[in-house]
Amino acid sequence: MIRHFIYLAIIVLLTALAGWLFWINPARRGLDVQGGLRMTLRAEVEKLSPEEQKLWTPERMRLVIDILNRRIDSLGVIEPTIYQKGDTEIVIELPGFTDEQEARDLLQTTARLEFRYLKDVRTDKNPAGRYDIVLEKEGDDEVVKFRDLRSPEGKLIEPGTPEYQKILESSPLIVTGDDLQRADVVSQSFSPEVLLTFNREGQDKFARASSLYLKEHIAIILDGKIISAPVIQSPNLREPVIQGNFTLKEAARLRDLLNAGALPVSLSLESINRVEAILGAQAWDRIIQAGAIGFVAIAVFMVLYYLLPGIISVIALALYVLFALAIFRATGVTFSLPAIAGIILSIGMAIDANILIFERLKEELRLGRTLLAGLDAAFKRAFPAIFDSNLSTIIICLILYYFGTGPVQGFATTLGIGVAISFFTAIFCTRTFLYTLVGLGVHPSEKLFGLRRQFGQEVGEQLGAAKDRFDFVNKRGLYYAISGAAIVIGLVFWLGLGGLKPGIDFEGGSELVLQKRVATAATPPAPKPAEQPANPQGNPPTQGQNQPAEQPNQPTA
């Protein structure tokens, strides 16, 4: 029995660890509980070439959603929701995330990576080049510009201008992000860098280019913007490094963008707003109160019906709740409504395991076995049923998590983890507590173990006495007919009421957005501007030249 006292010490240590994890990790609530960001992006299919528009299919939109899902994972957002609305719009919900600018930068960026040889940039190897590279700081960014050496004033060519784009388009393409296998953040110098690993074809392309364009400039282009224009220093280079005076956060964002893959179409931001919680703080408190009331109700039933084993089951159930909440908090599980449903369902399964064990134990004790022999038989015979039911549930959870998204994954996560923990508390904790009773010299008795309590005993006796009335084998034709009639009636009602009714996320529908007008204090009218002479050039006056921003008789957007 010393072994069980050791197990008891392990449970105490695990309880202390779980309590510490629960205390130091705050709960993460879902969009429906705590609010967050909601974005609507639109795929700009009209900007694709006519050939690309012909090839645009619903599968391409699903590819866009997959890429956005991978990018959202890098934000650390748990249980996001992303779905298509209409033909070209995508709605993204990020629970607990409030940085609008970071969300825009990560999700709107197309991430088209190109390496090009700047054939018109002057170097010692190419003295006839027309342009020189100029690096200028604009805020925290370093911008690559070109200086036209053939213009008398040394004209600067800015990014985004037609001339700038012409220089890039005329530069020979070396390799693209299509050949990229992986991007990693490294620190080979004083600032973080992004190391690129290409596939075999991409490595061969870059090796040839590095030998051919040795000591000349190449451009590393992301979404049409040069992020770096280094000089190739060594031939046969196969794993280039992107240097751009990045911060660690910027380098990590670039790595995540490249690893997620390039979007096949540019995305415009249709709307972005912060979403208030569907459930306020008061509703969240009510959920906690409802959970506490349910726990107390289960505890009262178990104690009244099973007595001493019931008290042990309540302790095991309390440990289950503590262990589960500690793991959920430590791993960052988001407490959304589907996730909370998974937790509640797993609590029910946790108490089911104890009931199987206790019912089997009572049967063994009624046969006159000792407490030790009864426990051995009860756990041996109840274990297969508990293991099979928990394993089948976990398998379903894995399938739901793999094929599902957002809320479905949240439900699968909490249910799967909860079932695994309930198996531990039912088999390990409950078993340890009961065998500890044996070590303490507790003997089975009707008062301690509720041996006279048998739920539904009278009904069972009546059914047993009337078993001849339910001769299913000899009267199987009758019961086949009853079963078949019940199935037909169910099908008629099901089909008559329209069958399954998919929700808006499966079938689509209409969306109605209501906005509340907030009354503001009236502002005093502006003083009447003084008259001024007509504009001598005949140009219309601009705002700020005694011209109101909006004419009263003109429509505004």
C-alpha positions, -999 to +999 in steps of 0.1 A: +000+000+000+030+023+002+028+026-035-006+043-033+006+067-007+034+077-032+007+081-058-012+103-034+019+125-029+022+128-067-015+140-069-008+166-042+022+179-062+002+180-095-025+198-077-001+225-065+014+228-100-020+231-116-030+258-090+001+277-098-005+275-136-041+286-131-030+315-110-003+330-133-021+325-167-051+346-175-080+332-193-082+340-231-118+347-242-131+343-277-146+370-300-181+363-287-169+366-251-143+394-251-145+410-286-116+416-310-110+426-347-132+418-377-118+425-411-134+422-446-110+418-475-118+417-511-099+398-538-091+423-566-097+398-594-103+427-618-066+437-615-055+403-628-046+399-665-073+386-688-056+352-690-054+350-652-091+361-648-101+332-671-082+308-648-097+322-616-119+295-599-134+290-565-104+268-557-082+299-560-103+316-533-099+285-511-061+288-517-063+325-505-081+314-474-055+287-466-027+312-470-044+337-447-050+310-422-013+302-421-005+339-417-030+343-388-013+314-370+019+335-368-001+362-350-006+339-321-044+342-323-062+312-310-094+301-326-097+327-354-127+326-378-122+330-415-148+325-441-158+335-476-187+360-482-200+363-517-177+355-546-147+377-538-149+388-501-133+372-471-143+379-435-117+374-407-124+375-370-095+377-346-106+373-309-086+393-284-064+409-311-065+447-312-035+458-333-052+469-365-020+480-383-002+447-377-033+428-390-034+449-421+004+446-428+003+408-424-030+399-441-030+424-470+005+419-481+007+398-513+042+385-504+053+381-540+091+376-538+114+382-567+152+384-572+162+405-602+195+416-617+198+454-618+214+456-652+211+494-655+228+502-622+264+515-625+291+494-608+329+489-614+319+459-636+292+478-654+305+514-658+279+522-685+250+518-661+226+547-661+215+546-625+230+547-591+214+533-559+205+558-532+194+546-497+172+571-477+157+567-443+119+574-442+108+569-406+120+535-395+123+522-430+152+523-454+140+531-489+158+521-521+157+548-548+175+553-581+195+584-592+195+591-629+232+598-637+223+610-672+201+638-661+218+672-654+203+676-619+208+639-609+170+632-608+158+608-580+134+581-591+109+574-563+093+540-556+058+536-571+065+559-601+061+545-636+098+550-643+107+531-611+085+502-622+100+503-657+135+498-642+123+468-622+104+452-651+134+456-674+157+439-649+162+401-657+144+378-633+166+354-614+143+335-591+109+339-575+092+329-543+077+299-561+110+281-556+112+290-519+112+261-494+117+278-461+126+311-446+144+315-412+155+344-390+192+343-383+216+367-366+248+366-386+255+403-381+244+430-357+208+430-369+184+401-377+184+387-412+162+363-431+179+332-445+162+317-476+163+281-485+153+273-521+144+240-537+170+223-560+158+242-591+158+276-572+193+268-558+206+261-593+191+293-607+206+314-579+240+297-582+242+305-619+231+341-614+256+347-585+284+335-607+272+355-638+265+388-619+294+387-594+301+421-579+269+436-593+237+447-577+206+425-575+172+436-562+152+416-536+117+427-544+086+421-522+053+431-537+069+454-562+090+472-536+128+467-532+135+457-497+173+453-503+197+458-532+229+440-522+260+434-542+268+397-549+301+390-531+307+353-539+299+330-568+279+298-567+257+312-539+227+289-531+212+302-498+209+340-500+203+362-469+180+392-469+195+421-450+175+453-444+183+467-410+153+447-396+142+446-361+136+411-347+098+416-351+101+428-387+124+399-396+099+375-380+070+390-399+089+387-432+097+351-424+061+343-416+049+360-448+073+341-470+067+307-453+029+312-456+032+317-494+023+344-518-013+353-524-024+347-560-043+380-560-041+414-542-065+420-514-082+454-507-094+462-472-132+468-474-137+473-436-120+468-403-135+474-369-133+464-333-161+440-323-176+443-289-183+410-271-216+394-278-216+383-242-208+411-217-190+407-184-224+401-167-231+372-191-196+357-185-203+358-148-235+340-153-218+313-173-194+308-143-223+307-119-242+282-140-211+260-141-207+262-103-244+254-098-241+224-121-210+212-103-227+215-069-258+196-082-236+167-095-217+167-062-249+165-041-262+137-063-230+117-061-227+121-023-263+112-016-263+082-039-228+067-034-219+082+000-182+077+007-173+068-030-194+098-040-173+121-018-142+107-035-157+113-069-164+149-060-128+154-050-117+137-083-141+159-103-128+190-085-092+179-095-104+174-130-118+210-132-086+224-118-063+204-140-083+211-172-086+249-165-048+251-157-039+233-189-063+254-210-049+286-195-013+275-198-017+265-235-036+296-245-069+279-253-096+305-261-127+303-241-153+309-268-189+295-266-180+263-286-149+258-264-170+262-232-195+236-246-166+212-250-156+217-214-191+211-201-194+179-222-161+166-209-172+172-173-202+149-180-179+123-194-157+126-163-185+118-139-197+089-162-164+071-156-167+073-119-203+060-120-192+030-141-165+022-115-188+027-084-217+007-098-193-022-105-178-018-070-213-020-054-221-052-073-189-068-061-194-057-025-230-071-025-215-105-035-196-104-002-161-095-015-136-075+005-130-039-004-096-047-019-110-076-041-140-055-050-118-026-062-096-049-082-126-064-100-144-031-104-115-013-121-106-044-141-141-047-156-149-010-159-116-001-175-124-014-211-156+005-213-140+038-200-110+034-223-130+026-254-155+055-249-127+080-242-105+068-271-134+070-296-142+105-284-105+116-288-104+102-323-135+122-332-119+153-317-087+148-338-108+145-370-128+176-361-096+196-353-079+185-386-108+192-409-125+220-389-116+257-385-120+283-358-149+275-334-149+238-345-113+235-336-119+252-303-147+227-294-125+197-304-095+210-284-113+215-251-133+183-255-103+162-264-080+176-237-109+174-212-116+137-220-079+129-216-077+146-182-110+130-171-095+096-179-065+104-157-086+116-128-110+087-130-084+059-133-054+073-115-068+098-089-100+079-080-082+046-079-055+061-056-080+075-032-100+043-030-069+021-024-057+046+002-090+038+021-080+002+021-046+011+035-063+031+062-083+000+072-117+011+059-141-019+055-172-020+033-205-013+049-240-005+037-239+029+053-205+040+039-209+026+004-247+029-001-251-007-010-289-006-006-292+023-030-299+010-065-314+035-090-343+020-109-344-012-089-382-014-088-384-007-125-359-034-132-378-059-111-410-051-129-394-055-163-379-088-152-412-101-140-429-091-173-401-104-195-424-129-211-445-100-225-415-088-245-405-119-264-384-101-290-372-133-307-404-152-313-424-120-320-396-104-341-419-097-370-440-074-348-410-055-335-396-052-370-428-035-380-428-012-350-392-002-357-398+003-394-429+024-387-409+046-364-382+051-390-408+059-417-425+085-395-392+101-387-382+103-424-416+118-432-413+145-406-376+151-416-383+155-453-416+173-447-399+200-426-372+206-452-345+182-440-312+196-427-310+234-426-274+245-430-263+278-412-252+310-429-215+299-428-224+268-450-251+281-472-246+319-473-274+345-469-278+381-462-260+403-437-276+433-420-253+458-403-270+483-379-251+514-366-262+535-337-261+572-342-244+590-313-256+625-306-228+651-304-228+687-292-237+712-319-208+733-332-213+770-337-216+781-374-184+792-391-180+830-397-189+841-432-157+843-452-147+877-467-151+881-504-119+877-525-112+885-561-117+858-587-089+834-593-068+850-621-058+816-636-094+806-638-089+775-616-116+766-591-108+775-556-096+747-534-106+739-498-089+764-475-093+793-501-126+805-486-144+775-502-164+752-480-154+715-480-189+705-491-215+724-511-250+722-497-266+712-530-240+686-540-242+650-530-213+636-510-200+601-507 
